[in-house]
Amino acid sequence: MPDNLAFNGGQKQTLLLAIHSKLQFGLILVCFCSISPIAALEISGYGAIESLSFFHPPLDPQQHAHYLSIAIEPEFYHAWDEGLQSLVFVPYYRLSQHDSSRSHFDIRELTWLKVADDWELKVGIRKEFWGVSEAQHLVDIINQTDLVENSDTEDKLGQPMINLSLIQDWGTLDLYLLTGFQTRTFAGRAGRLRSFPAIDVDAEEFEKHGLEKHLAYAFRWSHSVANWDIGISHFYGTSRDPSLRRNIDKAGQTRLIPYYEMIHQTGLDLQLTLESVLWTLETIVRSGQGKTYFASTAGFEYSFYNLLGSALDIGIVSEYLYDSRGSHAPVVFQDDFLVALRFALNDIQSTELLAGVIFDRRHHTRFYNIEASRRLGDHWKIELEARFFSVGDNHDPAFIFRKDDHLRLELRYYF
């Protein structure tokens, strides 16, 4: 292993402290469940090696053109009580070259599940996904984004919670007590993609402290009616999406400090299936981060099945992304269109490809994205992502990515 893929003393201490604090909670759950009859423990998961390459020289000489990393995510599953109770444990670890902020450990899941006829109780650390759109998931707010994993914001950190699901004829009502808070991960000064100036996670600030900072509350009602899938949700607690405040440190250097406010967010997600067309909508109203604002993503996917008599399926995806804050929004997507093609070969190797572009109507910025994956035999899978940024307006929040066109190649082994 290269020397620059190893930890220094301070990084090792930070990592060990993080592992120790997370495993304390895990030990409690494991001890609790150990009183049950022990059935066969099922072990699965994957290990991966990733190559992340950039096509242009970096804006900061501390950054690099290529990053190598390794990751492992095992899963331990144990069920008893005739399957009515179960425990799942999914730790995650990545060791990254150059960017120490990307080397991290997290418990993605450590959950005890109790199932009854009309309710389910889940206690522990979990990942909970809400959303139906392709370009972004506005309503998906339970888990913190693990931004160092991937710039698409779809990787999430584990969230401690108690989740009671009430399953009735009129739908499913999920009640959440979120009992811990994790701050967002950001690339370090040597990492890419990152902001300019750099984000100082050691100086992060919070609107509330103590118990109020760590506790959050949420509910979601979901139901299927004919061709409609409906979800209505509300969240109150510390925002998973921090504001970034400019600050001057003692050395006179400009930095960005994450500031986590208390917010209310009400969300609606809809999905309508009509033969070959899938219509989707995600919309939110959020208060607590400046003026109350509204954001939405709406679109459709039209699918052509068994094209020209083959097993090939092609889907045409189109979405519109809107944020009522307009040019004042601290986000990239404010007034944008997505157009994409999805290819599914439906072969034994499960070959898939998604290629698309997002057009920014205000700044004329374009984001090009290609994602492909294919299984190799029974245990291997290869994934490829290519992202390109065409940015000409220095007032666009995406201007910081103008030199960050990149290719990510990952080889996974599943066991």
C-alpha positions in Angstrom: 0.0 0.0 0.0 1.4 3.4 -0.9 2.6 5.6 2.0 0.2 8.4 1.1 -2.7 5.9 1.5 -1.9 5.5 5.2 -3.0 7.5 8.3 -0.8 9.8 10.3 -1.0 9.7 14.1 -3.7 12.4 14.4 -5.9 10.8 11.8 -5.6 7.4 13.5 -6.7 9.0 16.8 -9.7 10.7 15.2 -10.8 7.5 13.5 -10.4 5.4 16.6 -12.5 7.9 18.6 -15.2 7.8 15.9 -15.3 4.0 15.9 -15.3 3.8 19.7 -18.3 6.2 20.0 -20.3 4.4 17.4 -19.5 0.9 18.6 -20.7 1.8 22.1 -24.2 2.1 20.8 -23.8 -1.1 18.7 -22.6 -3.1 21.7 -25.8 -2.2 23.6 -28.0 -3.5 20.8 -26.0 -6.6 20.3 -26.2 -7.4 24.1 -29.9 -6.8 24.0 -30.5 -9.1 21.2 -28.2 -11.8 22.6 -30.9 -12.9 25.0 -32.8 -14.4 22.0 -32.1 -17.8 20.6 -29.1 -17.5 18.2 -30.0 -18.6 14.7 -27.5 -18.8 11.9 -25.8 -15.5 11.3 -25.9 -14.5 7.6 -22.9 -12.6 6.4 -22.7 -10.7 3.1 -21.5 -7.4 1.7 -18.7 -6.2 -0.6 -15.2 -4.8 -0.8 -14.2 -2.3 -3.5 -11.3 -0.4 -5.0 -11.9 2.9 -6.6 -10.0 5.1 -9.1 -11.0 8.7 -9.3 -9.3 10.6 -12.1 -9.6 14.3 -13.1 -9.0 15.6 -16.6 -7.8 19.1 -15.8 -5.1 20.5 -13.4 -6.6 21.5 -10.0 -7.3 25.1 -9.0 -5.4 24.5 -5.7 -1.8 23.0 -5.8 -2.7 20.9 -2.7 -5.2 19.0 -4.9 -4.3 16.0 -7.1 -5.2 14.6 -10.5 -5.8 11.1 -9.3 -7.1 9.5 -6.1 -7.1 5.9 -5.2 -9.2 4.4 -2.4 -10.5 1.1 -1.0 -13.8 0.5 0.8 -15.5 -2.3 2.6 -19.2 -2.7 3.7 -20.0 -6.1 5.3 -23.6 -6.9 6.4 -24.4 -9.2 9.3 -28.0 -10.4 9.6 -29.6 -12.4 12.3 -33.3 -13.3 12.6 -35.3 -15.2 15.3 -38.8 -15.5 16.7 -39.9 -17.2 13.5 -38.7 -14.2 11.5 -40.7 -11.7 13.5 -37.5 -10.2 15.0 -34.2 -9.4 13.3 -31.0 -7.6 13.7 -28.9 -6.1 10.9 -25.4 -4.6 11.3 -23.8 -2.8 8.4 -20.5 -1.0 9.1 -18.7 1.0 6.4 -15.1 2.0 6.0 -13.1 3.9 3.3 -9.4 4.5 3.2 -8.5 7.2 0.7 -5.3 8.4 -0.9 -4.4 12.1 -0.5 -7.6 13.4 1.1 -7.7 12.4 4.8 -11.2 13.8 5.1 -12.5 11.1 2.8 -11.0 8.3 5.0 -13.8 7.6 7.4 -15.8 5.0 9.3 -19.6 4.9 9.7 -22.3 2.5 10.8 -24.7 2.6 8.0 -27.2 0.3 9.8 -27.5 -1.3 13.2 -31.2 -2.0 13.6 -33.4 -4.2 15.7 -36.7 -4.9 13.9 -39.9 -6.2 15.4 -42.8 -7.1 13.1 -46.5 -7.5 14.0 -49.7 -7.8 11.9 -50.3 -4.1 11.6 -47.2 -2.4 12.9 -43.4 -2.5 12.8 -40.9 -1.2 15.3 -37.3 -0.4 14.2 -34.7 0.8 16.8 -31.1 1.6 16.1 -29.1 3.2 13.3 -30.7 3.1 9.9 -30.8 4.6 6.4 -34.3 5.7 5.4 -34.9 6.9 1.8 -37.8 9.0 0.6 -38.1 10.2 -3.0 -39.2 9.5 -6.6 -37.2 11.9 -8.8 -34.0 11.2 -10.8 -32.0 14.5 -10.6 -32.4 15.3 -6.9 -34.3 14.0 -3.8 -35.8 17.1 -2.1 -38.0 15.2 0.4 -35.2 12.8 1.5 -34.2 14.4 4.8 -33.9 11.8 7.4 -30.2 10.9 6.9 -27.2 13.1 6.6 -25.5 13.2 3.2 -22.1 11.6 3.0 -20.7 14.0 0.5 -17.1 12.7 0.4 -18.4 9.4 -1.0 -19.9 10.9 -4.2 -21.0 14.3 -5.5 -24.4 13.0 -6.5 -25.5 13.3 -2.8 -27.1 9.8 -2.8 -24.7 8.3 -0.3 -25.9 8.7 3.3 -24.6 8.4 6.8 -26.4 6.2 9.3 -29.0 7.9 11.5 -29.9 6.8 15.1 -33.6 6.6 15.4 -36.8 5.0 16.7 -39.2 4.3 13.9 -42.8 3.1 14.5 -44.7 2.1 11.4 -48.5 1.8 11.6 -49.8 -0.3 8.7 -53.5 0.3 8.0 -56.0 0.1 5.1 -55.8 3.9 4.8 -52.0 3.8 4.3 -48.8 3.5 6.3 -47.9 6.1 9.0 -44.3 6.3 9.9 -43.3 8.1 13.1 -39.7 9.0 13.7 -37.8 10.1 16.8 -34.3 10.9 15.6 -31.9 10.6 18.5 -28.6 11.7 17.2 -27.1 14.2 14.7 -24.2 13.7 12.3 -22.6 16.7 10.5 -22.1 16.6 6.8 -18.8 15.2 5.4 -16.9 17.5 3.1 -13.7 17.0 1.0 -10.5 18.3 2.7 -8.2 20.9 1.2 -6.4 18.2 -0.8 -9.7 16.7 -2.0 -11.8 17.2 -5.1 -14.6 18.2 -5.6 -14.6 21.0 -3.0 -15.6 24.6 -2.5 -13.4 27.7 -2.8 -12.6 28.9 -0.2 -12.4 25.6 1.6 -14.9 24.5 4.2 -13.6 24.3 7.8 -15.5 21.5 9.5 -13.7 22.0 12.7 -15.3 25.5 13.1 -18.9 24.4 12.4 -21.7 26.2 14.3 -25.2 25.3 15.4 -28.4 27.3 16.1 -29.2 24.9 19.0 -27.0 22.9 21.3 -27.3 20.0 23.7 -30.4 17.8 23.4 -32.2 20.2 21.0 -29.3 19.8 18.5 -29.4 16.0 18.5 -33.2 15.4 18.6 -35.4 15.7 15.6 -38.9 14.5 14.8 -40.5 13.4 11.6 -43.5 11.6 10.2 -44.5 10.3 6.7 -47.9 9.0 5.5 -47.7 6.9 2.4 -50.4 5.1 0.4 -51.0 3.6 -3.0 -54.4 4.3 -4.7 -54.9 2.8 -8.1 -51.9 4.0 -10.2 -50.9 6.6 -7.6 -48.1 6.3 -5.0 -48.4 9.2 -2.5 -46.2 10.4 0.3 -46.7 13.3 2.7 -44.0 14.1 5.2 -42.9 16.6 7.8 -39.5 17.1 9.6 -38.5 19.3 12.5 -35.0 19.5 13.8 -31.4 20.4 12.9 -31.1 20.8 9.2 -29.0 18.1 7.4 -28.2 20.8 4.8 -26.0 23.5 6.4 -25.7 27.1 5.3 -22.1 28.1 4.6 -20.9 31.3 6.2 -17.7 33.2 5.1 -15.2 33.8 7.9 -11.6 35.0 8.2 -9.4 32.8 10.4 -6.5 34.0 12.6 -4.1 33.6 9.7 -6.2 36.0 7.6 -7.4 33.2 5.3 -11.0 33.2 4.1 -12.9 30.0 5.0 -16.5 28.7 4.9 -18.1 27.6 8.1 -21.0 25.2 8.1 -24.0 26.5 10.1 -26.8 24.2 11.0 -30.1 25.8 11.6 -33.3 24.4 13.1 -35.9 23.9 10.3 -39.4 22.8 9.5 -39.8 21.0 6.2 -43.0 19.7 4.7 -42.7 17.5 1.7 -44.9 15.8 -0.9 -43.9 13.1 -3.3 -46.1 11.6 -6.0 -45.7 8.9 -8.6 -48.2 8.0 -11.2 -47.8 4.9 -13.4 -49.6 4.9 -16.7 -48.5 2.0 -18.9 -45.2 3.1 -20.4 -45.1 6.5 -18.7 -44.0 7.2 -15.1 -44.8 10.7 -13.8 -43.0 12.0 -10.7 -43.1 15.0 -8.4 -41.2 16.0 -5.3 -41.9 19.3 -3.7 -41.0 20.9 -0.3 -41.7 24.0 1.8 -38.9 24.8 4.2 -38.6 27.5 6.9 -35.7 28.3 9.3 -33.0 29.1 6.8 -33.8 32.7 6.0 -37.1 33.3 4.3 -39.5 30.4 3.9 -38.9 28.9 0.4 -40.4 26.4 -2.0 -38.6 23.9 -4.2 -39.8 21.3 -6.6 -38.7 18.6 -9.1 -41.3 17.3 -11.6 -41.0 15.2 -14.6 -41.6 11.8 -16.4 -39.9 8.8 -17.8 -41.2 7.2 -21.0 -40.0 3.6 -21.6 -39.7 1.6 -24.8 -39.6 -2.1 -23.9 -38.1 -4.9 -25.9 -36.9 -2.5 -28.6 -36.7 -3.9 -32.1 -37.6 -7.4 -30.8 -34.5 -7.5 -28.5 -34.3 -7.5 -24.6 -33.2 -3.8 -24.7 -35.3 -1.3 -22.8 -34.8 2.4 -23.3 -36.2 5.1 -21.0 -36.4 8.8 -21.8 -36.2 10.9 -18.7 -37.1 14.6 -18.4 -37.4 16.7 -15.3 -37.6 20.4 -14.3 -35.9 21.6 -11.1 -37.0 24.8 -9.4 -36.1 26.8 -6.3 -38.1 29.9 -5.4 -34.9 31.6 -4.0 -33.7 32.0 -7.5 -30.2 33.4 -7.9 -30.0 33.9 -4.1 -30.3 30.1 -3.6 -27.0 28.5 -2.2 -27.6 25.5 -4.4 -26.7 24.6 -8.0 -30.2 23.7 -9.2 -32.6 26.7 -9.2 -34.1 26.8 -12.7 -32.9 23.7 -14.6 -33.9 21.0 -17.0 -32.8 17.4 -17.0 -32.8 15.2 -20.1 -31.5 11.7 -20.0 -31.6 8.3 -21.6 -31.7 5.1 -19.5 -30.6 1.8 -21.2 -31.2 -1.6 -19.6 -29.9 -4.6 -21.6 -31.8 -7.1 -19.4 -28.9 -9.5 -19.9 -27.4 -12.0 -17.4 -24.8 -9.4 -16.5 -27.4 -6.8 -15.6 -25.8 -4.2 -17.8 -27.3 -0.7 -17.3 -26.4 2.8 -18.5 -27.8 6.3 -17.8 -26.6 9.3 -19.7 -28.0 12.8 -19.3 -27.4 16.5 -19.2 -28.8 19.2 -16.9 -29.3 22.7 -18.4 -29.2 25.7 -16.1 -31.6 28.2 -17.8 -30.3 31.2 -15.7 -26.5 30.8 -16.1 -26.5 28.5 -19.2 -24.4 26.0 -17.3 -24.5 22.3 -18.4 -23.8 19.2 -16.3 -23.1 16.0 -18.3 -23.4 12.7 -16.5 -22.8 9.1 -17.5 -23.4 6.1 -15.2 -22.8 2.5 -16.2 -22.6 -0.8 -14.4 -22.2 -4.5 -15.3 -21.8 -7.7 -13.3 -18.7 -9.8 -14.0 -19.4 -13.4 -13.1 -21.1 -14.3 -9.8 -19.2 -12.1 -7.4 -17.8 -9.1 -9.3 -19.3 -5.8 -10.5 -17.8 -2.8 -12.2 -19.2 0.7 -12.1 -18.3 3.7 -14.1 -19.2 7.4 -13.7 -18.2 10.3 -15.8 -19.1 13.9 -15.0 -18.4 17.0 -17.0 -19.1 20.6 -16.2 -19.6 23.4 -18.8 -19.6 26.6 -16.7 -19.0 30.1 -18.0 -20.7 32.4 -15.5 -18.6 33.2 -12.5 -21.8 34.1 -10.6 -23.1 30.5 -10.9 -22.5 28.5 -7.6 -21.3 25.7 -9.9 -18.3 27.9 -11.1 -16.1 26.2 -8.5 -16.4 22.9 -10.4 -15.2 24.3 -13.8 -11.9 22.3 -13.6 -13.4 19.1 -12.0 -14.4 17.0 -15.0 -13.7 13.5 -13.7 -14.0 9.8 -14.2 -14.8 7.3 -11.4 -14.1 3.6 -11.9 -15.0 1.2 -9.1 -14.5 -2.6 -9.0 -16.6 -4.4 -6.3 -16.3 -8.0 -5.0 -19.5 -9.3 -3.4 -19.3 -12.0 -0.8 
